[in-house]
């Protein structure tokens, strides 16, 4: 029997099953089977995990970044004035 077609079966409660069609090269008889493929299951689990994993958060910007925009001299004067 030669594998002619394999389609993933999404109707099963567990990922990794496929519906396979096999054909005999001698007589032409076909046979349909349900098979479990561990590689398909692992591929789907990796895709699901990638979707459910939250992306890393970027560090937030300081609210008062005015001191970062000022030059050295302006910051010294601001400290003298008490701001």
N, C-alpha and C positions, 0 to 999 in steps of 0.2 A: 504494500500500500504506500502510495506517494502522497504527501501532503499537498493539496491543491490550493486551499484557502484557509486562513485563520483570521477570525474577527474577535475582537475583545467583547466580552459579554458583560454589559453594564446592568443587567437585570438581576444578577446574583448579589446576595447580601455581603459578599466578601470580594474585594478587588483581586484580580489576578487570573480569573477564569477566562477562557476563550472557547469559541465554537469553531471546531476544525472540520474540514471536509477532506477526506482521503479518497483516492481512486486507485484501483488496481490497474496497472498498465497492461496486463494480459487480457482480462475479460471486460474491463471498463466499468465494473461494479463500484459504486460509491458508498461511503460510510461516513456518517456524521457523528462526531464525538464532542464531549465537553472535556476540556483539559485544563489543569492548573499550571500556570507558568509563574515561577517565583520571581523572575526578572521583571515581568510586567507589574507584579504586586509592588516590588521595591521601587520601580520607576514612579508609580502613582503615589506611593507614600512619600517619596521625596518631593514630588510636585505639590502635594497637599501641605507638607511641612513648610515649603517655601512660601506658599500663599498665606499660611496662618502665622508665620513668624513676622513680628513687627519690625520694621526697619529701625535702625539706630537713630536716636534723637540727636539733633544738632545742639551744641551748647547755646544757651540763650545769650543774647547781647545784653550788656549792662544797660539799665534804664537811663542812668545819668552818665552819658558818655561825653558830656561837655568838657570834662577835665582832660579827656584824651585828645580833644580837638584843639585845646589851647596850647600855646607854646610854653616853653620853660619860664620865660619872663612874666607872662600873664598869670601863670600859676603861682609864682612867688608873690606878685602883687595881690592876688586874691587871698593868699594866706595872711599877708600883712593886714589887709582890710578886714579879715575875719570872716570871709565868705567860705 
